[in-house]
Amino acid sequence: MERKISLTGIKPTGILHIGNYFGAIKPALELVNTYDALYFIADYHALNTMKDPAKLRASIREVAAGWLAAGLDPDRVIFYRQSGIPEVFELTTMIMAFTAKGLMNRAHAYKAQAAANSEKGADPDAGVNMGLFTYPVLMAADILLFNADVVPVGKDQIQHIEMAQDIAGAVNANYKQLVLKIPRPAVQEEAAVVPGLDGRKMSKSYHNTIPLFLDEKDLRKLIMRMVTNSQPLEDPKDPETSQIYLLYKLFSSAEEQAALASRYRAGGMGWGEAKEELFRVVNRCLAPLRERFRAVIADVEGLDRILKRGAEKARPIAAATVERFRKAAGIELY
């Protein structure tokens, strides 16, 4: 029986951090065990917010190298840049004809921008470019082009998959045949919530992240700056309310967790000592990833070859979808 297809989009905006790894990268990479998996760098999507070419170029390579260092095997999956698949943009144009403007008006990103403008007394569309407004259509093309059965997303991204379903359904209904496969979201209910340096959820917007490939010296400095309460050293402490211990659990064995929890509850251990224990297990886990990342990012030509080879594997699939749509629409090539 043929395995189903999963597709994961990776936006190249910012340095990968521990929250990305446990919340998105690690679960996404596990899909290769049960699906024919595709992963792509969504570089055209990034244009909506990143206008500096040098920064975008660097970010594309850093994020691609990061996923490879984290365990993505380009020989087992299809790994490519969105911009390496021109069929994405042909399909985008075709499905635009089946996408209601009202559907785009309801997109979360557009509504949030319009609401923020209105609160300031500005025109609702101030600062809204067509890339932002039609973002869900390009995303739908990314998904529909490769016959994806499932798309791993967080709860806040389900709307994009629903829009892809609506668009594909409109196309299929019009031509009375299965032109585009209807995808479904694979919502990761159990995705890890990783605490940040200040105890809140780790997020770039909170400026509380631990970069995934930080060198050992800077990693220790960052961990030692974690925010803690003023409990005296001798006081017993509840491990489950400590962001230090919650982070520790992500990187340690069950035996190590039990031992540290016991020391917390017994008292006599200060926060500085707990942070040292955290640094030890984090560095142990991240050191090999750090070394792989440095090796991959240093070989720019090799990294570009991996992405180019992935595009070469992806394009026949994409071309078949476009040809199927063209034939159904009556505009096939002669």
C-alpha positions as CSV (number, residue, x, y, z in Angstrom):
1,M,0.0,0.0,0.0
2,E,1.3,3.4,-0.9
3,R,2.3,5.6,2.0
4,K,0.5,9.0,2.4
5,I,2.3,12.2,1.7
6,S,3.2,14.9,4.3
7,L,4.4,18.3,3.5
8,T,6.2,20.7,5.9
9,G,6.9,24.4,5.1
10,I,9.8,26.1,6.8
11,K,9.8,29.9,6.8
12,P,13.4,31.3,6.8
13,T,12.9,34.1,9.3
14,G,15.3,34.2,12.3
15,I,17.7,31.9,14.1
16,L,16.4,28.5,15.2
17,H,16.1,28.1,18.9
18,I,15.4,25.3,21.4
19,G,11.6,26.0,21.2
20,N,11.7,25.5,17.5
21,Y,13.5,22.2,17.9
22,F,11.2,20.5,20.4
23,G,8.0,22.3,19.3
24,A,8.3,21.9,15.5
25,I,11.5,20.4,14.1
26,K,11.7,17.2,16.1
27,P,8.1,16.2,15.6
28,A,8.2,17.2,11.9
29,L,11.2,15.0,11.3
30,E,9.5,12.0,12.8
31,L,7.0,12.1,10.0
32,V,9.5,10.3,7.8
33,N,8.8,7.1,9.6
34,T,5.2,7.0,8.5
35,Y,4.9,9.3,5.5
36,D,6.6,10.1,2.2
37,A,7.8,13.4,3.5
38,L,8.5,16.7,1.7
39,Y,10.1,19.7,3.4
40,F,10.6,23.1,1.8
41,I,12.1,26.5,2.6
42,A,9.3,29.0,2.1
43,D,11.6,31.8,0.8
44,Y,9.0,33.6,-1.3
45,H,6.7,33.8,1.7
46,A,9.6,35.5,3.6
47,L,9.6,38.4,1.1
48,N,6.6,39.8,2.9
49,T,8.7,40.7,5.9
50,M,12.3,40.4,4.8
51,K,13.4,43.0,2.1
52,D,17.1,42.9,2.7
53,P,18.6,40.4,0.1
54,A,21.8,39.7,2.1
55,K,19.8,38.9,5.2
56,L,17.3,36.7,3.3
57,R,20.0,34.8,1.5
58,A,21.8,34.2,4.8
59,S,18.6,33.2,6.6
60,I,17.6,30.7,3.9
61,R,20.9,28.9,4.2
62,E,21.0,29.1,8.0
63,V,17.6,27.6,8.4
64,A,18.2,24.9,5.8
65,A,21.5,24.0,7.5
66,G,19.7,24.0,10.8
67,W,17.2,21.4,9.7
68,L,19.9,19.3,8.2
69,A,22.0,19.5,11.4
70,A,18.9,18.6,13.4
71,G,18.5,15.3,11.5
72,L,16.8,15.9,8.2
73,D,18.1,13.3,5.8
74,P,17.9,14.6,2.2
75,D,18.3,11.1,0.9
76,R,15.1,9.9,2.7
77,V,12.9,12.9,2.0
78,I,12.5,15.7,-0.6
79,F,14.0,18.9,0.7
80,Y,13.8,22.0,-1.6
81,R,13.4,25.7,-1.8
82,Q,10.0,27.0,-2.8
83,S,11.7,29.3,-5.3
84,G,13.2,26.3,-7.0
85,I,9.8,25.1,-8.1
86,P,8.4,27.5,-10.8
87,E,5.2,25.4,-11.0
88,V,4.3,26.8,-7.6
89,F,3.6,30.1,-9.2
90,E,1.8,28.7,-12.2
91,L,-0.6,26.8,-9.8
92,T,-1.0,30.0,-7.7
93,T,-2.2,31.9,-10.8
94,M,-4.6,29.2,-11.7
95,I,-6.2,28.7,-8.3
96,M,-6.5,32.5,-7.9
97,A,-9.4,32.2,-10.3
98,F,-11.2,29.9,-7.8
99,T,-10.4,31.9,-4.7
100,A,-13.0,34.4,-3.4
101,K,-11.8,37.7,-2.1
102,G,-14.0,37.3,0.9
103,L,-12.0,34.2,1.8
104,M,-8.9,36.3,1.9
105,N,-10.6,39.0,3.9
106,R,-11.1,36.4,6.7
107,A,-7.4,35.4,6.8
108,H,-6.0,35.8,10.3
109,A,-2.8,37.7,9.3
110,Y,-4.7,40.2,7.2
111,K,-7.5,40.7,9.8
112,A,-4.9,41.3,12.5
113,Q,-3.1,43.9,10.4
114,A,-6.3,45.6,9.5
115,A,-7.5,45.6,13.1
116,A,-4.2,47.1,14.3
117,N,-4.5,49.8,11.7
118,S,-8.1,50.6,12.6
119,E,-7.2,50.9,16.3
120,K,-4.6,53.5,15.4
121,G,-7.2,55.4,13.3
122,A,-5.3,54.5,10.1
123,D,-6.6,53.1,6.8
124,P,-7.3,49.4,7.5
125,D,-5.1,48.5,4.5
126,A,-2.1,50.7,5.5
127,G,1.1,48.7,5.1
128,V,-0.8,45.7,3.6
129,N,0.9,44.4,0.5
130,M,-0.6,41.9,-1.9
131,G,1.9,39.3,-0.7
132,L,0.4,39.4,2.7
133,F,-3.2,39.6,1.4
134,T,-2.8,36.6,-0.9
135,Y,-0.4,34.7,1.4
136,P,-3.0,31.9,1.9
137,V,-3.3,31.3,-1.9
138,L,0.4,30.8,-2.3
139,M,0.4,28.5,0.7
140,A,-2.5,26.5,-0.8
141,A,-0.4,26.1,-4.0
142,D,2.6,24.9,-2.0
143,I,0.4,22.2,-0.5
144,L,-1.9,21.2,-3.4
145,L,1.0,21.0,-5.9
146,F,2.5,18.0,-4.2
147,N,-0.8,16.0,-3.5
148,A,-0.2,16.4,0.3
149,D,-2.4,14.2,2.4
150,V,-1.4,15.9,5.7
151,V,0.2,19.2,6.6
152,P,1.6,19.4,10.2
153,V,0.5,22.7,11.7
154,G,-0.1,24.4,15.0
155,K,-3.6,25.3,16.0
156,D,-3.1,28.8,14.8
157,Q,-2.3,27.6,11.3
158,I,-5.4,25.4,10.8
159,Q,-7.1,28.1,8.8
160,H,-4.6,28.0,6.1
161,I,-5.2,24.3,5.5
162,E,-9.0,24.9,5.6
163,M,-8.5,27.6,2.9
164,A,-6.5,25.1,0.8
165,Q,-9.4,22.6,1.2
166,D,-11.9,25.2,0.1
167,I,-9.9,26.2,-3.0
168,A,-9.2,22.6,-4.0
169,G,-12.9,21.8,-3.5
170,A,-14.0,24.7,-5.7
171,V,-11.6,23.5,-8.5
172,N,-12.8,19.9,-8.3
173,A,-16.4,20.9,-8.2
174,N,-16.0,23.1,-11.2
175,Y,-14.3,20.5,-13.4
176,K,-16.3,17.6,-11.9
177,Q,-13.2,15.5,-11.3
178,L,-10.4,15.1,-8.7
179,V,-7.9,17.7,-10.1
180,L,-6.4,18.6,-6.7
181,K,-6.1,16.3,-3.7
182,I,-7.9,17.6,-0.5
183,P,-5.3,17.9,2.3
184,R,-6.0,17.8,6.0
185,P,-4.2,19.4,8.9
186,A,-2.1,17.2,11.3
187,V,-2.4,19.2,14.5
188,Q,0.3,18.4,17.0
189,E,-1.7,18.5,20.2
190,E,1.2,17.3,22.3
191,A,3.9,19.6,20.9
192,A,6.2,20.6,23.6
193,V,5.8,24.0,25.2
194,V,9.3,25.0,25.9
195,P,9.9,27.6,28.7
196,G,12.0,30.5,27.9
197,L,14.7,32.3,29.9
198,D,12.0,34.4,31.7
199,G,9.6,31.5,32.4
200,R,7.2,32.4,29.6
201,K,6.9,30.2,26.5
202,M,10.1,30.4,24.5
203,S,9.4,32.8,21.6
204,K,11.4,35.3,19.5
205,S,8.7,37.9,20.2
206,Y,9.5,37.7,23.9
207,H,13.3,37.8,23.3
208,N,13.7,34.9,25.7
209,T,15.1,32.2,23.4
210,I,18.1,29.9,23.6
211,P,19.6,29.6,20.1
212,L,20.0,26.0,19.0
213,F,23.6,26.3,17.7
214,L,25.0,28.8,20.2
215,D,28.7,28.1,21.1
216,E,29.4,26.5,24.5
217,K,30.7,29.6,26.3
218,D,27.7,31.8,25.2
219,L,25.3,29.0,25.9
220,R,26.4,28.8,29.5
221,K,26.2,32.6,29.9
222,L,22.7,32.6,28.7
223,I,21.5,29.8,30.9
224,M,23.1,31.4,33.9
225,R,21.1,34.5,33.3
226,M,17.8,32.7,33.5
227,V,15.2,34.4,35.7
228,T,14.5,32.7,39.1
229,N,12.7,33.6,42.3
230,S,14.4,34.7,45.6
231,Q,14.0,31.4,47.5
232,P,16.9,30.8,49.9
233,L,19.4,28.1,49.1
234,E,18.3,25.9,52.0
235,D,14.6,26.0,51.1
236,P,13.0,22.9,49.5
237,K,11.8,23.7,46.0
238,D,9.1,22.4,43.7
239,P,10.8,21.2,40.5
240,E,7.6,21.3,38.5
241,T,7.2,25.0,39.0
242,S,10.8,25.8,37.9
243,Q,11.5,26.6,34.3
244,I,15.1,25.3,34.9
245,Y,13.8,21.9,35.8
246,L,11.2,21.9,33.0
247,L,13.9,22.6,30.5
248,Y,16.1,20.0,32.1
249,K,13.5,17.4,31.5
250,L,13.7,17.9,27.7
251,F,17.4,17.1,27.7
252,S,17.9,14.4,30.4
253,S,17.2,10.8,31.2
254,A,14.4,9.7,33.5
255,E,17.1,8.8,36.1
256,E,18.7,12.2,35.9
257,Q,15.3,13.9,36.2
258,A,14.4,11.9,39.3
259,A,17.8,12.7,40.9
260,L,17.5,16.4,40.3
261,A,13.9,16.5,41.4
262,S,14.9,14.8,44.7
263,R,17.6,17.4,45.3
264,Y,15.1,20.2,44.6
265,R,12.7,18.8,47.2
266,A,15.4,18.1,49.8
267,G,16.6,21.7,49.9
268,G,20.2,22.9,50.1
269,M,20.6,23.4,46.3
270,G,20.7,27.0,45.0
271,W,19.5,28.2,41.6
272,G,23.1,28.6,40.4
273,E,23.8,24.9,40.9
274,A,20.5,24.0,39.2
275,K,21.5,26.1,36.2
276,E,24.9,24.4,36.0
277,E,23.1,21.1,35.9
278,L,20.8,22.4,33.1
279,F,23.8,23.7,31.2
280,R,25.5,20.3,31.4
281,V,22.6,18.3,29.8
282,V,21.8,21.0,27.3
283,N,25.3,21.3,26.1
284,R,25.6,17.5,25.9
285,C,22.7,17.3,23.6
286,L,23.4,20.4,21.5
287,A,27.2,19.9,21.0
288,P,26.8,17.4,18.2
289,L,24.1,19.4,16.5
290,R,26.3,22.5,16.8
291,E,29.2,20.7,15.1
292,R,27.0,19.4,12.3
293,F,25.6,22.9,11.7
294,R,29.0,24.4,11.5
295,A,30.1,21.8,9.0
296,V,27.0,22.2,6.8
297,I,26.8,26.0,6.8
298,A,30.6,26.2,6.0
299,D,30.0,24.2,2.8
300,V,27.8,26.7,0.9
301,E,28.1,25.0,-2.4
302,G,27.3,21.6,-0.9
303,L,24.2,23.1,0.9
304,D,23.0,24.7,-2.3
305,R,23.5,21.3,-4.2
306,I,21.3,19.5,-1.6
307,L,18.5,22.0,-2.1
308,K,18.9,21.9,-5.9
309,R,18.8,18.1,-5.9
310,G,15.6,18.3,-3.8
311,A,14.0,20.6,-6.3
312,E,14.9,18.2,-9.1
313,K,13.1,15.4,-7.3
314,A,10.1,17.6,-6.6
315,R,9.6,19.2,-10.0
316,P,8.2,16.1,-11.8
317,I,5.5,15.8,-9.1
318,A,4.7,19.5,-9.4
319,A,4.7,19.4,-13.2
320,A,2.2,16.5,-13.2
321,T,-0.2,18.4,-11.0
322,V,0.0,21.5,-13.2
323,E,-0.5,19.4,-16.3
324,R,-3.6,17.7,-14.8
325,F,-5.0,21.1,-14.0
326,R,-4.2,22.5,-17.4
327,K,-5.9,19.5,-19.1
328,A,-9.0,19.9,-16.9
329,A,-9.2,23.6,-17.6
330,G,-8.7,23.2,-21.4
331,I,-5.4,25.1,-21.6
332,E,-3.0,22.1,-22.0
333,L,0.1,22.7,-24.0
334,Y,0.0,21.4,-27.7
